[in-house]
Amino acid sequence: MPKMTVSVPNELLARLRKSHPEINWAEVVRRGIIKKVEELEKFEELKSRGLV
């Protein structure tokens, strides 16, 4: 699987690590990207049908 680098401010990274170190933040980001792409694809489909 290809890799992508995401930059976040140092303060945010510290908060993520402190508040929930058990969470796999890379997985959270991956799922968020998948969800956004699916939403955009659905929007484009509706747009092509003239429903938006």
C-alpha positions in Angstrom: 0.0 0.0 0.0 1.4 3.4 -0.9 2.2 5.8 2.0 1.1 9.4 2.4 2.6 11.9 4.8 0.2 14.2 6.8 1.6 17.2 8.6 -0.1 18.5 11.8 1.0 21.3 14.2 3.3 20.2 17.0 0.6 21.2 19.6 -2.0 19.0 18.0 0.4 16.0 17.8 1.1 16.5 21.5 -2.6 16.6 22.3 -3.3 13.4 20.3 -0.4 11.5 22.0 -1.4 12.7 25.5 -5.2 12.3 25.3 -5.4 8.9 23.6 -2.1 7.2 23.0 -3.8 3.9 22.3 -5.5 5.2 19.2 -4.0 4.5 15.8 -4.3 8.0 14.4 -3.0 6.9 10.9 -6.1 4.6 10.8 -8.4 7.4 11.8 -7.0 9.6 9.0 -7.2 6.7 6.5 -10.9 6.1 7.3 -11.6 9.8 7.1 -10.1 10.0 3.6 -12.1 7.0 2.5 -15.3 8.5 3.8 -14.6 11.8 2.1 -13.8 10.2 -1.2 -17.0 8.2 -1.1 -19.0 11.3 -0.3 -17.5 13.2 -3.2 -18.2 10.3 -5.6 -21.8 10.2 -4.4 -22.1 13.9 -4.9 -20.6 13.7 -8.4 -23.1 10.9 -9.3 -26.0 13.0 -8.1 -24.7 16.0 -10.0 -24.3 14.0 -13.2 -28.0 13.0 -12.9 -29.0 16.7 -12.4 -30.2 16.0 -8.9 -28.0 18.6 -7.3 
